Amino acid sequence: MTTVLTARLSLAPLDRSLAEHLVCGTPRPRDRWGPGYPDDGDRAGARRFLRLLAEDGDPGPFGAYEIRVREDGVAIGGAGFHGPANAAGRVTVGFGLIPAARGRGYAAEALRALLDHARAHGARGVDGDADRENVASQRVMAAAGMRFLREDDRLCHHAVTWPIADPTGPGRTR
């Protein structure tokens, strides 16, 4: 997997070593972690990534990423996919930032980059959800271009779907 860059962020792909250090909460000598990183969500994402590696192998472009500020390389959160695309070509995404990094537009910037990344790698759409009371994450998904689908007793579900290019002519979709 390659690093995904935005104007202010670097989304560095997790590998086994980094994921193991995230689960343990111990940085490698070269790692620069912001205060409170990794949190429970980051550790859960790293465990999911390690499980995916063990069960299915490398997820390719649909893995997990550490969100770093490009200016100083400090890790401020995590984002990524829950695994390869399903039979319908859809992937599920998750994201989170440490409290000190919130409110600066970083989450929406990272999510937009991952949506573009998913589309560029053949995904037909991306799904995401947030706890009903987590209004900030719901706003991030909306700001990144995902639309609200529905809510249940616990979660609000969002998604984005891209049209299939029509092979009969340029610019056509079906």
N, C-alpha and C positions, 0 to 999 in steps of 0.2 A: 504494500500500500504506500501511497505517496502522501506527503504533507499537503494539506489543503490550506491555502493562504487567502486571507482577506486583507482589507486595508490596515486593520489594527491587530489582527489575530493570526496565529499559526495553529492549525489543528493537526497535531502530531499523532500519527497512528500508534495505537498501543501494540506492543509486542509482548511476548510471554514474560520477559524480565520486568518490564515496567508494570504490567498488570499484577504480578506477584508482589512487587513492592507497594503498589497501591493497596492491595488487600491487607498487607501487614502494616501499612501506614508508616513505612520507613523509606525515606528517599535514598536513591543511589547518590554517590558523591557528586555526579554532574547535574542532578535534578535541583531545580529551584521551585519551591512550592510556596504559594501565598498562604496567609494565615487561615487555618481551618481546612486546608486541603491536604489530603482527600477527606471528604465527609462520608457519611453512610451511603449516600447515593452513588458516589464515585466508587466506593468499595464494592457495592452491589453490581455496578456496571463492569468492574474489573473481574469479579467472580463470574458473571454471565459470559464475558469474553473468554475466560479460561475454560469454562465448560464447553463453549462453542468450539474452541480449538481442540479440546480432547475428544469431543463427539463427532465433529464434522470436518475438522481441519481449518485451514486459513479461510476466513470469510471474504478474502479479497477486498474489493473496495467498500464492502458493507460491514466493516468492523467498527471498533470503538476508537475514539480520539481523545487526546488530552488537549484542552483549550489553554493556549499560552498567549500572553501579551507579546506581540512581536518586538516591541521596544526594548524589553528587558528579559524576555524568555521565561518569566514567572508563570507557573501553572495556576490557573484560577478556576478550573472546573473541567467537566468532561461532557462529551456529546458523542453520539454515534448511533449505529444501527444495531438492532437486536439479532441480526443475522442476514443471510442472503435473501434475495427476493423470493416470495412464495410463487405458487403456480400461476397466479394472476399478475405477476410482475411487480408486486407491492412489497415495500419494506416498512419496518416500524422504526421510529426514531425516538430518542430520548436525549435530554440535556439538563445541565445544572451548573450553577456557579456558586462560588463561595460568597458569603454575605458582603464582604468588602468590595466585590466586583460588580454587584448588582446595581441596577439603575443607570447604567452607562450605555445601554444598547448592545452590549457584548453578546448576550444570549441570542437576540434576533439576528445579529450579524453572523454568528456561528451557524445558526439554524438555516439561514438563507444559503450559506455556502454549502451546507450538507444537502439541502434540497437540490441545488444546482449539480452537485457531485453525483447524487443518486440518478438524476435525469441523464446526465452525461454518460453514466455507466449502465444505461438501459432500463432503469426502473420505470414502471408505468405510473407509479404513484407512491406517496409516502403517508403513513398513518402515524398519529401521535395522540397521547391523552395526558390529562392532568387531573389531579384531585379537584373536585368541585369547588373547594374553598381556595385553591391555588390560582387566584385570578391573574397574578403576574405571569405565570407560565401560559395561561390561556391567551393573554395579550401578546406574548412573545410569538406564539404560533400564528396568531392573526397577523401580526406585523411582518412575519416572514412569508406570508402568502397562503397559509393553510386556512381552510374554512371550517367553521363549526358544523358538525354533523348532527350530534345528539348528545344527551347526557343520560346517565343512569343514576342509580342511587349513590354511586361513589365517584364516577369519573365524567369529565367532559371530553368528548372525542372530536378530533380535528383531522383533516386530510387535505391532500392536494392530489389531483389526477391530471395527467397530461394526455392530450389527444394522440392517437396513433397517426403517424404520417401516412398519407395515402400514396402508394407507389404509382398511381396513374398520372400524377402530375405534381409539379413543384408548388409548395405552399398549400396544398390541399390536405385536409384531415378527414378522418372518418370516426 
